């Protein structure tokens, strides 16, 4: 595993967005910079807005069921508040989308808005331009990428980012073989317990019906902000964009 950058901040940022990774080994701690949903009790329920078509419904259902095995959170699928093509974020929940986003080079992206260390909203996009090809149009690839991108919106980083390492049996692993890595493993569930071991005095998790959608995450690096980690050659990248008023949008990209 490569050494991850220790700078994950914009020039005027008031928050530290850095993590360190050890080359060649899986991470013992794969929290994504302690990003988490604020909540006043565990387990909490996070809504996943369903903006996917019938080709993805079963994979979203599997992902939701998998992450709900956690003891600190549940996910529930609700009607989406946007369109697959636009995939605009909704405060307090995660919108999950699919569309043919074009030959952009990526299989999936996960974006979260953060205020301090609190996640306020998130989006997941899976790119049908690639899932219509023989290589990626398989249950294993669809399960892996859907599971991984939703996992990011919960506050998880990757356990391993070396494609040539032995698969770890988790969707939070990068691997050339998706078959063993379609679902979370116990280490993911343990990490969620660690991330959500404290309670907050407020909540960023939406309880009522959504009132509208926010800004959409674009489909190209120009719209994602500054690249702060990874590269297309490494198979993954992280971008940061200042959204104003102390809010940042962090985008994880899984390249094809």
N, C-alpha and C positions, 0 to 999 in steps of 0.2 A: 504494500500500500504506500502510496506516495506521501510525502510530507505536506500537510495541508497548511495553507497560508495562515499567519497569525494576525493578518490585518483584514478585518471585515467591517470597515467603517468608511463613511464619507467624510470629507474634510471638516464639516461643521457638526458631525454627529456627536451627540451627548451620551451615546450608549456604546458599549464595547460589544463587538459581534465576532469575537475571535474564538477559535478552537484549535487544538493541536492534535495531530494524528501521528501514530507511530508507523513508520514504513514496514510493510511486509507482514503485519499482523492485524487481526481483527481488533476493533476497539472494545476495550473493557467497558467504556462508558460511551454510549452513542446518543446522548441527548443532543438535540440541535440547539446549542448555545442557551439552554435552559428556557427556550421559548415554550410557553404553555398557555392554555386557556385559563383565565381567571375564573374561579368558582368558589362557592362558600361551603360546599359539601361534596363528598365522594360517595358512591360513583355519580358522575354527572353524565348527561346525555347530550351528545353533539349531533345535530341534524346534518345529513348529507342530502343536498338538493339534487334530485334526479333530473338531469338534463341530457341523459344518454338515450340512444335508441335501443331497439330490441337486440341488436348485435352485442350490446354491452350490459344489458340489464342483469343477466345472471352473474356476470363478473363483479358488478357493483354489489349485488346481494351477497356474494361470497366474501368480498372484502369487508362489508359491514358486519357480517356474522363473525368473521375472523377477529376483527379488532374488538368486538363486543365481548370476546372471551376475557378481556382485561378485567381485573377486579376494581379498577378505579374509574373506568369510563364505559359508556355504551354509545353506540352509534345507531341512528335510526334513519331510514330512507324516507324522505318526504318529497312532494312535488317540487320540481325546480322553479327558481324565480327568474331564470334568464333563458337564453337559447344556447344550443350547443355551439353555434358559430361564434357568438359574442362572448359568452361565459363571463358575465360581469359578477363581481363579488357581492355578497349580501352580508351585512353586519351580523355577527353572532353565529355564523354557520359556515359550512363548506359547500360550494356549488361544484358539482362534478359534471363534466361535459365531454362530448366527443363530436368530432367533425373532421372533414378532410381539410386540414389546415395548410396543406401544400408541402412541397419539397423543401422543408425548413431544416431538415437534418435531425429532428428530435422525435422521439417516440411518445414522451409524456413530460409534462411540467406540473409542478406544484408551487403555488404562490401563497404566501401568507402576509397579511398586514400585521405589523407589530407596533405597539406603543409601550416603550420600555421593553420588558421581557414578555409582555402579554400579547397573545394572538387575539386579534379582534375579528378577523374574517379570513377565509381562504378559498382558493379555487384549485381544481384539478382538471387538466386537459389531456386527452389521449388523441393522438393524431392518426386518423383513419387513412391518410395517404400511405402510411407504412403498413397498417394492419390489413390493408387490402392486398398485400404482397404475400407470396407463398412463405417467405422466411418468417414473418411476424404474425401471420394470421393463424395462430395456434392458441389453444386454451392456456398453455403454459406461459407464453409471452403476455397474453392479455391479463392473466391472473397476477403475474409478477409485477407488471408496471402499474396496474390499478392499485394493488395492495401497497406498493412502495410509495406512490404519490399520496395516497390518503394517509399513510403512516407519517409522511413529512408534515402534513397539516395537523397532526397530533403532537408534534414536537420532537420527532425522532430523526436522527441522522442515519447514515449507513453504518452497518457493522463492519463492512469490508468494501474497499474500492479497487481491489486488484482483480481484474477479470480472470486471471490465470490461476488464482488460488482455488483450493478445494472448496466447493460450495458449502455454505454454512447451514443450509436448510432454513433460510429466512428470506422473505421478499425484500428485506433491508440490506441485502448483499448484492454486489455486482458480480455477475458470472456470465460466461459465454453459454452456459447451459441453464436455461430457465427452469427446467423440469423439477429439480430439487428445491427451488426457491420460490414457490408460489404462495406461501402463507407465512405469517409471523412464526417465530419460535419463542421458547420460554424466555430467552434473554431479552427479547423485545418487550414482553409483558413485565419482566422485572424492571426494565428501564422505565416503563410508564409508571410503575409504582414509585420509583425514585423521583421522577419528574413531578408527580402529583402528590408527593408525600406531605406537602404543606397546603394549608387552605388560604384563601384570599378573603379580604373584607368586602370585595365587590365581585361582580361576575361580568365576563365578556361573552358568555354563552347565551344565545338568543332563546328566549322562552316563548314569546308571543309570535303571531304571524308576521312575516316580513313586511316592511313598508315600502321596499323598493330596492333596486340594485345599484351598486356603485360602479367604480371604474373597472373596465375590463383589462386583463393582462394581455398584452399583444403576443404576436407569434414569432417575433424576431428579436435578436439581441439588442437592437436599437431601442426597443420599447422596455427592456428589462432593467436598464440602468448600467451600473459599473460591474464588470466581471471581477469578482474578488477571490475566486477559487476555482480550480479545475480547468478543463479545456475540452474541446470536442475530441481531441486525440485520446484523452483519458476516459471518454465516455460519459462525463458528467461535468456540470458547471454550476456555480452559484452566482447570482447577480443581486445587487442591491440598488434600489431606487428611493430617493427621498420623496415622500409623498406630501411633505409639508406638515406643519403643526405638530412636529415631533413624531410623526408616523413614517414608517419605512415599509416598503414592499420587498420581501425577500423571495427570490424565485430559484427553485431547484430545477435543473434541466437534465433529462436522461436522453442522451444522443443515440441515434440509430447506429 
